[in-house]
Amino acid sequence: MQRTGEIRIIAEVLGKKMRFVDGSGVGTIEDVGIEENARREWRVTQAFMRRPKASTSLFSRGETLIVPWSHIAEISAEQQRGAQEARQLIASLNDMMPADLAQTLMDLPEKRMLEVAQELPDERLADVLQELSEDEVIDILESLADQRAAEVLDHMEPDDAADVVAQLPDERSEALLQLMKPEEADDVRMLLAFDPDTAGGLMTTEPIICSADTTVAEGLALIRKADLAPALATMICVTLPPYESPTGRFVGVVHFQRMLRYPPHERLGTLIDDTVEPLRPHTPITEVSRVLASYNLVSIPVIDDSDRLVGVVTVDDVLDHILPDDWRTREEV
């Protein structure tokens, strides 16, 4: 017989959703750890939790962790209603482009916007944050626990993540950088060292980079990647090894259209466009804009004083900086 105050672990605990008291979201209890105390009573002391899956893949499973029982708590009826309504709204907006979803979030009351943000998978939330104004980004990040915020930043383009981190208090910025994946955090730290109104501050550190021996077929396969930004897919940067920024000596760029005119076995080294002059990290945004407009480019490489490729500036990043702060706000017609 179940006595007062007792709980049935299999019937009442396993599979139950609980919230983390540090504000980092919710998780499902998959197992528990119990210990006998001095009064020979069994107490639950730990919980094996699984967070919601972080991507939209049907086959992905969320992160697991073991936490002290005191670190989780019941979800209130109001929180359950808010989360359920947020999930229903997300389901109805599932096919929206990130920019359109971002606009929808900005049109919501702040409380509902934060509830929806909490329920979005990490990758989806990262895409949306890149389309929001700075104020909304800061509000959302402040509502997330450090670990969740760092995971979202890991999914963002390095230049967008750097823009976000730069807006946070120094103590929070450093805490998030420490929690990010080392290679992602290193890129963000490098970008933060540049003035935001220069090529170095505008660039992304993840363009397509290949050797001169790469074939047209191999280059086109890289461009076809679904998660590649359209502006980055317009050209391939050819360098000497290593092939991650900062690379070996920069050789030149090969444009997507030119690759289409040559057979699959052609080497990219023979298709270099020597008319594109790379920028330097300290090049001001006014000059970056002039070069992109003058030569009808959507992206342009950036090299350091040792002629190593350190990144690429795309036209959308330039537009984000030169348009008014409220350009995302819809005007009533």
C-alpha positions in Angstrom: 0.0 0.0 0.0 1.3 3.5 -0.9 1.7 5.6 2.3 1.3 9.3 2.6 4.2 11.2 1.1 5.5 8.2 -0.8 5.7 8.3 -4.6 5.8 5.4 -7.1 8.8 5.9 -9.2 7.8 3.9 -12.3 4.2 5.1 -12.2 4.6 8.7 -11.2 8.2 9.8 -11.9 9.7 8.1 -15.0 8.7 10.0 -18.1 7.6 13.1 -16.3 8.6 16.5 -17.5 10.3 18.7 -15.0 11.9 22.2 -15.2 15.5 23.0 -14.3 15.6 25.5 -11.4 18.5 27.4 -13.1 16.1 28.4 -15.8 17.8 26.3 -18.6 14.5 24.8 -19.8 12.8 21.5 -19.2 13.7 17.8 -19.4 12.1 14.4 -19.1 13.1 12.0 -16.3 14.3 8.7 -17.7 15.8 7.2 -14.5 16.5 8.2 -10.9 19.1 7.4 -8.2 17.9 6.6 -4.7 19.7 6.4 -1.4 18.8 5.1 2.1 19.0 7.8 4.8 19.8 7.4 8.5 16.2 6.7 9.2 16.3 3.8 6.8 14.0 5.6 4.4 14.7 5.7 0.7 15.0 9.1 -0.9 15.4 10.1 -4.6 18.7 12.0 -4.8 19.5 12.2 -8.5 17.6 12.2 -11.8 18.8 11.1 -15.2 17.2 13.7 -17.5 16.9 14.1 -21.3 16.4 17.6 -22.8 14.2 18.1 -25.8 16.0 17.4 -29.1 18.1 20.3 -30.3 17.4 19.9 -34.1 14.4 19.2 -36.3 15.7 15.8 -37.4 13.3 13.0 -36.6 16.2 10.8 -35.6 17.9 13.2 -33.2 17.7 12.8 -29.5 18.2 15.5 -26.8 21.2 15.9 -24.5 21.2 13.7 -21.4 22.5 14.7 -18.0 22.5 13.6 -14.3 21.4 16.3 -11.9 20.7 16.4 -8.2 17.0 16.1 -7.4 17.1 19.5 -5.8 18.0 21.0 -9.2 14.7 20.2 -10.8 11.1 21.2 -9.9 7.5 20.7 -11.0 6.2 22.7 -13.9 3.4 25.0 -12.8 0.1 24.9 -14.6 0.7 28.4 -16.0 4.1 27.4 -17.3 2.6 24.3 -18.9 -0.1 26.3 -20.6 2.5 28.8 -21.9 4.8 26.1 -23.2 1.9 24.2 -24.8 0.6 27.4 -26.5 4.1 28.2 -27.6 4.6 24.8 -29.2 1.2 25.1 -31.0 2.3 28.4 -32.4 5.7 27.0 -33.5 4.0 24.1 -35.2 1.8 26.5 -37.2 4.9 28.5 -38.2 7.1 25.5 -38.9 7.5 26.2 -42.7 8.3 29.9 -42.3 11.7 31.3 -43.4 13.8 32.4 -40.4 13.3 36.1 -41.4 9.5 35.7 -41.4 9.5 33.8 -38.2 11.7 36.5 -36.6 9.2 39.2 -37.8 6.4 37.2 -36.3 8.2 37.0 -32.9 8.8 40.7 -32.9 5.0 41.2 -33.4 4.2 39.1 -30.3 4.0 40.4 -26.7 7.4 40.1 -25.0 6.2 37.3 -22.6 4.9 35.2 -25.5 8.0 35.9 -27.6 10.2 34.5 -24.8 8.0 31.5 -24.4 8.2 30.7 -28.1 12.0 31.2 -28.1 12.3 28.8 -25.2 10.5 26.1 -27.1 12.4 26.5 -30.4 15.1 23.9 -31.2 18.7 25.3 -30.9 19.4 25.4 -34.6 16.0 27.1 -35.4 16.5 29.6 -32.6 20.0 30.4 -33.9 18.6 31.1 -37.4 15.9 33.4 -36.0 18.3 35.3 -33.7 20.4 36.2 -36.7 17.3 38.0 -38.2 16.2 39.9 -35.0 17.1 43.3 -33.8 19.7 43.7 -31.1 17.1 44.5 -28.4 15.1 41.3 -29.0 18.3 39.2 -29.2 19.4 40.5 -25.8 16.0 39.9 -24.3 15.9 36.3 -25.5 19.5 35.5 -24.4 18.8 36.9 -21.0 15.9 34.5 -20.6 18.1 31.5 -21.4 20.5 29.8 -19.0 24.1 30.1 -19.9 24.5 26.5 -21.2 21.5 26.8 -23.5 22.6 30.3 -24.7 26.1 29.0 -25.5 24.6 26.0 -27.5 22.5 28.4 -29.6 25.5 30.6 -30.2 27.4 27.6 -31.4 24.8 27.2 -34.2 25.1 30.8 -35.4 27.4 32.1 -38.0 30.6 33.4 -36.2 30.1 37.0 -37.3 26.5 37.0 -36.1 27.5 35.3 -32.8 30.2 38.0 -32.4 27.6 40.7 -32.9 25.4 39.2 -30.2 28.2 38.6 -27.7 29.5 42.1 -28.2 26.2 43.5 -26.9 26.3 41.5 -23.6 28.0 42.5 -20.3 31.6 41.4 -20.2 31.0 38.9 -17.5 28.2 37.2 -19.3 30.1 37.3 -22.6 33.1 35.6 -21.2 30.9 33.0 -19.4 29.2 32.1 -22.7 32.5 32.0 -24.6 33.9 29.5 -22.1 30.8 27.3 -22.6 30.9 27.4 -26.4 32.7 24.8 -28.5 36.4 25.9 -28.5 36.7 26.2 -32.3 33.5 28.3 -32.4 34.6 30.5 -29.5 38.0 31.1 -31.1 36.3 32.4 -34.2 34.1 34.7 -32.2 37.0 36.0 -30.1 39.0 36.8 -33.3 36.1 38.8 -34.8 35.5 40.7 -31.5 39.1 42.0 -31.8 38.1 44.0 -34.9 36.2 47.2 -35.2 32.6 46.3 -36.1 32.6 48.9 -38.9 35.5 47.2 -40.8 35.9 44.2 -43.0 37.3 42.3 -40.1 34.3 43.0 -38.0 31.9 42.2 -40.8 33.4 39.0 -42.1 32.4 35.4 -41.6 35.2 33.0 -40.9 33.6 30.0 -42.6 33.7 30.5 -46.4 34.2 27.6 -48.8 38.0 26.9 -48.9 39.7 24.5 -51.3 43.1 23.7 -52.8 44.0 24.5 -56.4 43.8 20.7 -57.2 40.1 20.5 -56.2 38.0 19.6 -59.2 34.9 21.5 -60.5 32.8 18.4 -59.5 34.1 18.5 -55.9 33.6 22.3 -55.7 30.0 22.1 -56.9 29.3 19.4 -54.3 30.5 21.8 -51.5 28.3 24.6 -52.8 25.2 22.3 -52.8 25.3 22.0 -49.0 21.8 22.9 -47.7 23.1 24.8 -44.6 25.4 27.0 -46.7 24.3 30.7 -46.9 23.5 31.7 -50.5 26.0 34.5 -50.5 28.8 32.2 -49.5 27.8 29.7 -52.3 28.6 32.2 -55.1 32.4 31.5 -54.9 35.1 29.2 -53.6 38.3 30.6 -52.1 41.5 28.8 -53.2 44.4 28.8 -50.8 47.5 26.8 -49.8 47.1 24.5 -46.7 45.8 24.7 -44.1 42.2 25.1 -45.4 40.6 26.6 -42.4 40.9 30.3 -41.6 43.5 31.6 -41.1 44.6 29.6 -44.0 47.8 29.2 -45.9 48.6 31.8 -48.6 45.5 33.1 -50.4 45.6 32.2 -54.1 42.3 33.6 -55.4 38.6 32.9 -55.9 36.6 30.8 -58.4 33.0 31.9 -59.1 30.1 29.5 -59.2 29.1 30.6 -62.7 32.5 30.0 -64.1 32.6 26.5 -62.7 29.3 25.7 -64.6 31.1 26.4 -67.9 33.8 23.8 -67.4 33.9 20.0 -67.3 33.7 18.2 -63.9 37.3 17.1 -64.0 38.7 20.7 -64.5 41.0 21.9 -61.6 39.9 25.0 -59.8 43.5 26.3 -59.9 43.0 27.0 -63.7 39.8 29.0 -63.1 41.0 31.6 -60.7 39.5 35.1 -61.2 42.5 37.4 -60.8 40.4 40.6 -61.1 39.1 40.3 -57.5 41.3 42.1 -55.1 40.9 40.9 -51.5 40.3 43.3 -48.6 42.3 43.8 -45.5 40.7 43.4 -42.0 41.0 47.1 -41.3 39.2 48.2 -44.5 36.3 50.5 -43.5 32.8 49.6 -44.3 32.4 52.5 -46.7 35.2 51.0 -48.8 33.8 47.5 -48.5 30.4 48.8 -49.8 32.1 50.6 -52.7 34.0 47.5 -53.8 31.0 45.2 -53.7 28.9 47.7 -55.6 31.6 48.6 -58.1 32.3 45.0 -59.1 28.8 43.6 -58.7 29.9 41.1 -56.0 27.9 39.5 -53.3 31.0 38.4 -51.3 34.7 39.3 -51.2 37.6 37.7 -49.4 39.6 39.2 -46.5 43.3 38.5 -46.0 45.7 39.4 -43.3 49.2 41.0 -43.6 50.7 37.6 -44.2 48.3 37.0 -47.2 46.3 34.4 -45.3 42.6 34.2 -45.9 40.9 35.1 -42.6 37.3 35.4 -43.8 34.8 36.6 -46.3 32.5 39.7 -46.2 29.0 39.1 -47.8 26.6 41.8 -49.0 23.9 40.9 -46.5 26.3 41.6 -43.6 27.1 45.0 -45.1 23.4 45.8 -45.5 22.7 44.8 -41.8 25.2 47.5 -40.8 24.3 50.3 -43.1 20.5 50.1 -42.9 18.7 52.0 -40.1 18.4 50.1 -36.8 14.6 49.8 -37.2 14.7 48.5 -40.8 13.2 45.2 -39.6 10.1 47.0 -38.3 7.1 46.7 -40.7 5.5 50.0 -41.6 1.7 50.2 -41.6 0.4 50.8 -45.1 
